[in-house]
Amino acid sequence: MKWRNLAKQRHVAPIQTEQQLVAAYKSVFGRKGEDVEIVLADLAAHTGFYLVEPPGSDLSQYQAGYSAGQRAAFGRLFHFLSLSDEQMAALESAARAEAEQI
């Protein structure tokens, strides 16, 4: 099996490649439905996207970098979504509730 990627296209047609990438993300995560909401809330919770490190937590360079990297990974996905303010607030609420349980 050969896995698809856009590596070779990126240099030849960067604008079209970005458009194809946005369309692919929206195809996977841009749909409405319970499954999408559950997965996005879970990813946001597990990456700490909406969390602030509490006072006294481990803010060593390693841990701070790791936490920032996790948030950046979800931020990349979030960048491609077209959510209304209401949907963003609902996602944040769901992710915070999920994070309290993990």
DSSP file (Angstrom, degrees, kcal/mol; ACC not computed):
  #  RESIDUE AA STRUCTURE BP1 BP2  ACC     N-H-->O    O-->H-N    N-H-->O    O-->H-N    TCO  KAPPA ALPHA  PHI   PSI    X-CA   Y-CA   Z-CA
    1    1 A M              0   0    0      0, 0.0     2,-0.6     0, 0.0     0, 0.0   0.000 360.0 360.0 360.0 136.7    0.0    0.0    0.0
    2    2 A K        -     0   0    0      0, 0.0     2,-0.3     0, 0.0     0, 0.0  -0.937 360.0-139.3-108.8 122.5    1.3    3.5   -0.8
    3    3 A W        -     0   0    0     -2,-0.6     2,-0.1     1,-0.1     0, 0.0  -0.631  21.7-121.2 -83.1 135.4    0.2    6.2    1.5
    4    4 A R        +     0   0    0     -2,-0.3     2,-0.3     2,-0.0    -1,-0.1  -0.465  39.4 159.4 -77.8 145.4   -0.8    9.5   -0.1
    5    5 A N        -     0   0    0     -2,-0.1     3,-0.2     0, 0.0     4,-0.1  -0.952  42.4-129.9-153.6 171.7    0.9   12.8    0.7
    6    6 A L     >  +     0   0    0     -2,-0.3     4,-1.7     1,-0.1     3,-0.3   0.199  68.0 116.3-110.4  14.8    1.4   16.2   -0.8
    7    7 A A  H  > S+     0   0    0      1,-0.2     4,-0.5     2,-0.2     3,-0.2   0.880  78.5  43.0 -55.6 -46.8    5.2   16.4   -0.5
    8    8 A K  H  > S+     0   0    0      1,-0.2     4,-0.6    -3,-0.2     3,-0.3   0.814 113.9  51.7 -72.6 -29.5    6.0   16.6   -4.2
    9    9 A Q  H  > S+     0   0    0     -3,-0.3     4,-3.0     1,-0.2     3,-0.3   0.791  90.8  78.5 -75.2 -28.1    3.2   19.0   -5.0
   10   10 A R  H  < S+     0   0    0     -4,-1.7    -1,-0.2     1,-0.3    -2,-0.1   0.822  98.7  39.4 -55.1 -39.1    4.2   21.5   -2.4
   11   11 A H  H  < S+     0   0    0     -4,-0.5    -1,-0.3    -3,-0.3    -2,-0.2   0.797 119.6  45.6 -82.3 -29.0    7.0   23.0   -4.3
   12   12 A V  H  < S+     0   0    0     -4,-0.6    -2,-0.2    -3,-0.3    -3,-0.1   0.907 133.5   8.7 -81.4 -45.1    5.4   23.0   -7.7
   13   13 A A     X  +     0   0    0     -4,-3.0     4,-2.5     1,-0.1    -1,-0.2  -0.606  68.2 168.2-138.8  73.8    1.9   24.3   -6.8
   14   14 A P  H  > S+     0   0    0      0, 0.0     4,-2.2     0, 0.0     5,-0.2   0.855  77.9  48.6 -62.6 -37.4    1.9   25.6   -3.2
   15   15 A I  H  > S+     0   0    0      2,-0.2     4,-2.2     1,-0.2     5,-0.2   0.942 114.7  44.3 -68.9 -46.8   -1.4   27.4   -3.4
   16   16 A Q  H  > S+     0   0    0      1,-0.2     4,-2.3     2,-0.2    -1,-0.2   0.866 112.7  53.5 -64.8 -36.1   -3.3   24.5   -4.9
   17   17 A T  H  X S+     0   0    0     -4,-2.5     4,-2.3     2,-0.2    -2,-0.2   0.923 108.9  48.2 -64.8 -44.2   -1.6   22.1   -2.5
   18   18 A E  H  X S+     0   0    0     -4,-2.2     4,-2.6     2,-0.2    -2,-0.2   0.894 111.3  51.0 -62.7 -40.1   -2.7   24.2    0.5
   19   19 A Q  H  X S+     0   0    0     -4,-2.2     4,-2.3     2,-0.2    -2,-0.2   0.900 110.5  48.6 -63.8 -41.1   -6.2   24.3   -0.9
   20   20 A Q  H  X S+     0   0    0     -4,-2.3     4,-2.1     2,-0.2    -2,-0.2   0.892 111.4  50.3 -65.5 -39.1   -6.2   20.5   -1.3
   21   21 A L  H  X S+     0   0    0     -4,-2.3     4,-2.5     2,-0.2    -2,-0.2   0.919 110.3  48.9 -65.6 -44.2   -4.9   20.1    2.3
   22   22 A V  H  X S+     0   0    0     -4,-2.6     4,-2.6     1,-0.2     5,-0.2   0.924 111.7  50.0 -59.9 -45.2   -7.7   22.4    3.7
   23   23 A A  H  X S+     0   0    0     -4,-2.3     4,-2.1     1,-0.2    -1,-0.2   0.884 109.9  51.1 -61.9 -38.7  -10.3   20.4    1.7
   24   24 A A  H  X S+     0   0    0     -4,-2.1     4,-1.7     2,-0.2    -2,-0.2   0.927 111.1  47.1 -66.2 -44.9   -8.9   17.1    3.1
   25   25 A Y  H  X S+     0   0    0     -4,-2.5     4,-3.5     1,-0.2     5,-0.5   0.926 113.7  48.2 -61.3 -44.1   -9.0   18.4    6.7
   26   26 A K  H  X S+     0   0    0     -4,-2.6     4,-1.7     1,-0.2    -1,-0.2   0.847 107.1  56.8 -66.7 -32.5  -12.5   19.7    6.2
   27   27 A S  H  < S+     0   0    0     -4,-2.1    -1,-0.2    -5,-0.2    -2,-0.2   0.880 118.1  33.0 -63.7 -37.5  -13.6   16.4    4.6
   28   28 A V  H  < S+     0   0    0     -4,-1.7    -2,-0.2    -3,-0.1    -3,-0.2   0.917 138.5  16.1 -84.5 -47.5  -12.5   14.5    7.7
   29   29 A F  H  < S+     0   0    0     -4,-3.5    -3,-0.2    -5,-0.2    -2,-0.2   0.492 108.6  75.9-110.0  -5.3  -13.2   17.0   10.5
   30   30 A G  S  < S+     0   0    0     -4,-1.7    -3,-0.1    -5,-0.5    -1,-0.1   0.501  72.3 101.1 -88.7  -3.3  -15.6   19.5    9.0
   31   31 A R  S    S-     0   0    0     -5,-0.2     2,-0.4    -3,-0.1    -4,-0.0  -0.354  73.3-119.5 -76.1 160.6  -18.6   17.4    9.0
   32   32 A K        +     0   0    0     -2,-0.1     2,-0.2     4,-0.1     3,-0.1  -0.825  58.8  98.3 -99.3 141.1  -21.3   17.7   11.6
   33   33 A G  S  > S-     0   0    0     -2,-0.4     4,-2.1     1,-0.1     5,-0.2  -0.784  78.0 -88.2 156.3 162.2  -22.1   14.9   13.9
   34   34 A E  H  > S+     0   0    0     -2,-0.2     4,-2.8     1,-0.2     5,-0.2   0.886 118.7  54.9 -60.7 -42.9  -21.6   13.2   17.2
   35   35 A D  H  > S+     0   0    0      1,-0.2     4,-2.5     2,-0.2    -1,-0.2   0.916 109.3  47.1 -60.9 -44.1  -18.5   11.3   16.2
   36   36 A V  H  > S+     0   0    0      2,-0.2     4,-2.7     1,-0.2     5,-0.2   0.926 113.1  49.2 -63.3 -44.8  -16.6   14.4   15.0
   37   37 A E  H  X S+     0   0    0     -4,-2.1     4,-2.4     1,-0.2     5,-0.2   0.917 112.1  48.3 -61.6 -43.8  -17.6   16.3   18.2
   38   38 A I  H  X S+     0   0    0     -4,-2.8     4,-2.3     2,-0.2    -2,-0.2   0.931 113.8  46.1 -62.8 -46.2  -16.4   13.4   20.4
   39   39 A V  H  X S+     0   0    0     -4,-2.5     4,-2.8    -5,-0.2     5,-0.2   0.922 113.9  47.7 -65.7 -44.6  -13.1   13.1   18.5
   40   40 A L  H  X S+     0   0    0     -4,-2.7     4,-2.6     2,-0.2     5,-0.2   0.913 112.9  48.4 -64.6 -41.8  -12.3   16.8   18.5
   41   41 A A  H  X S+     0   0    0     -4,-2.4     4,-2.3    -5,-0.2    -1,-0.2   0.909 113.0  48.9 -63.2 -41.2  -13.2   17.2   22.2
   42   42 A D  H  X S+     0   0    0     -4,-2.3     4,-2.9    -5,-0.2    -2,-0.2   0.926 112.5  47.0 -64.1 -45.7  -11.0   14.2   23.0
   43   43 A L  H  X S+     0   0    0     -4,-2.8     4,-1.7     2,-0.2     6,-0.3   0.920 112.5  49.5 -63.1 -43.6   -8.0   15.5   21.0
   44   44 A A  H  X>S+     0   0    0     -4,-2.6     5,-1.8    -5,-0.2     4,-0.6   0.910 114.1  46.5 -61.6 -41.6   -8.4   19.0   22.5
   45   45 A A  H ><5S+     0   0    0     -4,-2.3     3,-0.8    -5,-0.2    -2,-0.2   0.940 113.6  46.7 -65.8 -47.5   -8.4   17.5   26.0
   46   46 A H  H 3<5S+     0   0    0     -4,-2.9    -1,-0.2     1,-0.2    -2,-0.2   0.719 114.6  46.9 -72.0 -20.6   -5.5   15.1   25.4
   47   47 A T  H 3<5S-     0   0    0     -4,-1.7    -1,-0.2    -5,-0.2    -2,-0.2   0.515 105.9-126.2 -95.4  -5.5   -3.3   17.9   23.9
   48   48 A G  T X<5 +     0   0    0     -3,-0.8     3,-1.4    -4,-0.6    -3,-0.2   0.779  53.3 155.7  69.8  25.7   -4.2   20.4   26.6
   49   49 A F  T 3 <S+     0   0    0     -5,-1.8    -4,-0.1     1,-0.3    -5,-0.1   0.843  74.9  32.3 -57.6 -37.7   -5.3   22.9   24.0
   50   50 A Y  T 3  S+     0   0    0     -6,-0.4     2,-0.3    42,-0.1    -1,-0.3   0.319 101.9 101.0-102.3   7.3   -7.5   24.8   26.4
   51   51 A L    <   -     0   0    0     -3,-1.4     2,-0.4    -6,-0.1    45,-0.0  -0.693  54.5-153.9-100.0 147.2   -5.5   24.3   29.6
   52   52 A V        -     0   0    0     -2,-0.3    -2,-0.0     0, 0.0    -3,-0.0  -0.944  34.9-105.1-112.1 137.2   -3.1   26.6   31.3
   53   53 A E        -     0   0    0     -2,-0.4     3,-0.1     1,-0.1     6,-0.0  -0.447  40.1-127.4 -63.3 124.8   -0.4   25.1   33.4
   54   54 A P    >   -     0   0    0      0, 0.0     3,-1.9     0, 0.0    -1,-0.1  -0.334  35.4 -82.7 -71.2 155.7   -1.4   25.6   37.1
   55   55 A P  T 3  S+     0   0    0      0, 0.0     3,-0.1     0, 0.0     0, 0.0  -0.300 117.3  25.2 -55.9 138.6    1.0   27.3   39.5
   56   56 A G  T 3  S+     0   0    0      1,-0.3     2,-0.1    -3,-0.1     3,-0.0   0.410  90.5 132.5  87.4  -2.7    3.6   24.8   40.8
   57   57 A S  S <  S-     0   0    0     -3,-1.9     2,-0.8     1,-0.1    -1,-0.3  -0.354  73.6 -81.5 -78.7 165.5    3.4   22.4   37.9
   58   58 A D        +     0   0    0      1,-0.2    -1,-0.1    -3,-0.1    -5,-0.0  -0.529  52.9 167.3 -69.9 105.4    6.5   21.1   36.1
   59   59 A L        +     0   0    0     -2,-0.8    -1,-0.2     4,-0.1    -2,-0.0  -0.068  20.0 147.0-110.9  32.2    7.5   23.9   33.8
   60   60 A S     >  -     0   0    0      1,-0.1     4,-3.2     4,-0.1     5,-0.3  -0.209  66.1-103.9 -59.8 160.9   10.9   22.5   33.0
   61   61 A Q  H  > S+     0   0    0      1,-0.2     4,-2.1     2,-0.2     5,-0.2   0.889 122.5  49.2 -57.0 -40.1   12.2   23.2   29.5
   62   62 A Y  H  > S+     0   0    0      2,-0.2     4,-2.6     1,-0.2    -1,-0.2   0.958 114.9  42.2 -64.3 -51.2   11.4   19.6   28.5
   63   63 A Q  H  > S+     0   0    0      1,-0.2     4,-2.7     2,-0.2     5,-0.2   0.900 114.7  50.4 -66.4 -40.8    7.8   19.6   29.9
   64   64 A A  H  X S+     0   0    0     -4,-3.2     4,-2.3     1,-0.2    -1,-0.2   0.910 113.4  46.5 -63.0 -41.5    7.0   23.1   28.7
   65   65 A G  H  X S+     0   0    0     -4,-2.1     4,-2.2    -5,-0.3    -2,-0.2   0.897 112.3  50.0 -66.8 -40.7    8.2   22.2   25.2
   66   66 A Y  H  X S+     0   0    0     -4,-2.6     4,-2.1     2,-0.2    -2,-0.2   0.937 112.6  46.7 -62.5 -47.4    6.3   18.9   25.2
   67   67 A S  H  X S+     0   0    0     -4,-2.7     4,-2.3     1,-0.2    -2,-0.2   0.904 112.3  50.1 -62.5 -42.5    3.1   20.7   26.3
   68   68 A A  H  X S+     0   0    0     -4,-2.3     4,-2.3    -5,-0.2    -1,-0.2   0.883 109.4  52.5 -64.0 -37.7    3.5   23.4   23.7
   69   69 A G  H  X S+     0   0    0     -4,-2.2     4,-1.9     2,-0.2    -2,-0.2   0.893 108.4  49.7 -65.4 -40.3    4.1   20.8   21.0
   70   70 A Q  H  X S+     0   0    0     -4,-2.1     4,-1.7     2,-0.2     5,-0.2   0.941 112.4  47.1 -63.2 -46.3    0.9   18.9   21.9
   71   71 A R  H  X S+     0   0    0     -4,-2.3     4,-2.5     1,-0.2    -2,-0.2   0.886 110.2  53.9 -63.3 -37.6   -1.1   22.2   21.8
   72   72 A A  H  X S+     0   0    0     -4,-2.3     4,-2.1     2,-0.2    -1,-0.2   0.861 103.6  56.5 -65.2 -35.0    0.5   23.1   18.5
   73   73 A A  H  X S+     0   0    0     -4,-1.9     4,-1.3     2,-0.2    -1,-0.2   0.933 112.3  40.5 -63.2 -44.9   -0.6   19.7   17.0
   74   74 A F  H  X S+     0   0    0     -4,-1.7     4,-3.2     1,-0.2     5,-0.2   0.879 110.7  59.4 -70.3 -35.2   -4.2   20.4   17.9
   75   75 A G  H  X S+     0   0    0     -4,-2.5     4,-2.1     1,-0.2    -2,-0.2   0.867 101.1  55.6 -58.6 -36.8   -3.8   24.0   16.8
   76   76 A R  H  X S+     0   0    0     -4,-2.1     4,-0.7     2,-0.2    -1,-0.2   0.935 112.0  41.9 -60.4 -47.1   -2.8   22.8   13.3
   77   77 A L  H >X S+     0   0    0     -4,-1.3     3,-1.2     1,-0.2     4,-0.6   0.930 112.9  53.4 -64.3 -46.4   -6.0   20.8   13.1
   78   78 A F  H >< S+     0   0    0     -4,-3.2     3,-1.0     1,-0.3    -1,-0.2   0.829  98.8  65.7 -59.0 -33.8   -8.0   23.7   14.6
   79   79 A H  H 3< S+     0   0    0     -4,-2.1    -1,-0.3     1,-0.2    -2,-0.2   0.813 101.8  48.2 -57.5 -33.3   -6.6   26.0   11.9
   80   80 A F  H << S+     0   0    0     -3,-1.2    -1,-0.2    -4,-0.7    -2,-0.2   0.590  93.4  94.6 -88.0 -11.1   -8.4   24.1    9.2
   81   81 A L    <<  -     0   0    0     -3,-1.0     2,-0.6    -4,-0.6   -51,-0.1  -0.518  62.1-150.1 -83.4 149.7  -11.8   24.1   10.8
   82   82 A S        +     0   0    0     -2,-0.2     2,-0.4   -56,-0.1    -3,-0.1  -0.770  33.3 166.0-116.2  82.4  -14.5   26.7   10.1
   83   83 A L        -     0   0    0     -2,-0.6     2,-0.0    -5,-0.2   -53,-0.0  -0.777  33.2-126.4-102.7 142.8  -16.3   26.7   13.4
   84   84 A S     >  -     0   0    0     -2,-0.4     4,-2.6     1,-0.1     5,-0.2  -0.311  34.7-102.8 -73.0 167.3  -18.8   29.4   14.5
   85   85 A D  H  > S+     0   0    0      1,-0.2     4,-2.3     2,-0.2     5,-0.2   0.888 125.2  52.5 -58.8 -38.8  -18.3   31.1   17.8
   86   86 A E  H  > S+     0   0    0      2,-0.2     4,-2.1     1,-0.2    -1,-0.2   0.909 110.0  47.0 -64.0 -42.9  -21.0   28.9   19.3
   87   87 A Q  H  > S+     0   0    0      2,-0.2     4,-2.6     1,-0.2    -2,-0.2   0.895 111.3  51.6 -66.7 -39.9  -19.3   25.8   18.1
   88   88 A M  H  X S+     0   0    0     -4,-2.6     4,-2.5     2,-0.2    -2,-0.2   0.915 111.0  47.8 -63.4 -42.1  -15.9   26.9   19.4
   89   89 A A  H  X S+     0   0    0     -4,-2.3     4,-2.4     2,-0.2    -1,-0.2   0.901 112.6  48.8 -64.4 -40.9  -17.4   27.6   22.8
   90   90 A A  H  X S+     0   0    0     -4,-2.1     4,-2.5     2,-0.2    -2,-0.2   0.898 111.2  49.8 -66.2 -40.7  -19.1   24.2   22.8
   91   91 A L  H  X S+     0   0    0     -4,-2.6     4,-2.9     2,-0.2     5,-0.2   0.928 111.0  49.5 -63.2 -45.3  -15.9   22.5   21.8
   92   92 A E  H  X S+     0   0    0     -4,-2.5     4,-2.6     1,-0.2    -2,-0.2   0.930 112.1  48.1 -59.8 -45.2  -14.0   24.3   24.6
   93   93 A S  H  X S+     0   0    0     -4,-2.4     4,-2.2     1,-0.2    -2,-0.2   0.922 113.8  46.4 -61.6 -45.4  -16.6   23.3   27.1
   94   94 A A  H  X S+     0   0    0     -4,-2.5     4,-2.4     2,-0.2    -2,-0.2   0.901 113.0  49.7 -64.7 -41.3  -16.6   19.7   26.0
   95   95 A A  H  X S+     0   0    0     -4,-2.9     4,-2.7     2,-0.2    -2,-0.2   0.898 110.6  49.4 -66.5 -40.5  -12.8   19.5   26.0
   96   96 A R  H  X S+     0   0    0     -4,-2.6     4,-1.5    -5,-0.2    -1,-0.2   0.913 112.0  48.5 -65.4 -40.9  -12.5   21.0   29.4
   97   97 A A  H  X S+     0   0    0     -4,-2.2     4,-0.6    -5,-0.2    -2,-0.2   0.908 113.1  48.2 -63.1 -41.5  -15.1   18.5   30.8
   98   98 A E  H >< S+     0   0    0     -4,-2.4     3,-1.3     1,-0.2     4,-0.5   0.907 108.0  54.9 -64.2 -42.4  -13.2   15.6   29.1
   99   99 A A  H >< S+     0   0    0     -4,-2.7     3,-0.9     1,-0.3    -1,-0.2   0.816  99.3  61.3 -64.0 -30.9   -9.9   16.8   30.5
  100  100 A E  H 3< S+     0   0    0     -4,-1.5    -1,-0.3     1,-0.2    -2,-0.2   0.747 104.9  49.8 -65.9 -21.6  -11.3   16.7   34.0
  101  101 A Q  T <<        0   0    0     -3,-1.3    -1,-0.2    -4,-0.6    -2,-0.2   0.517 360.0 360.0 -96.2  -7.1  -11.8   13.0   33.6
  102  102 A I    <         0   0    0     -3,-0.9    -2,-0.2    -4,-0.5    -1,-0.2   0.445 360.0 360.0-108.2 360.0   -8.4   12.1   32.3
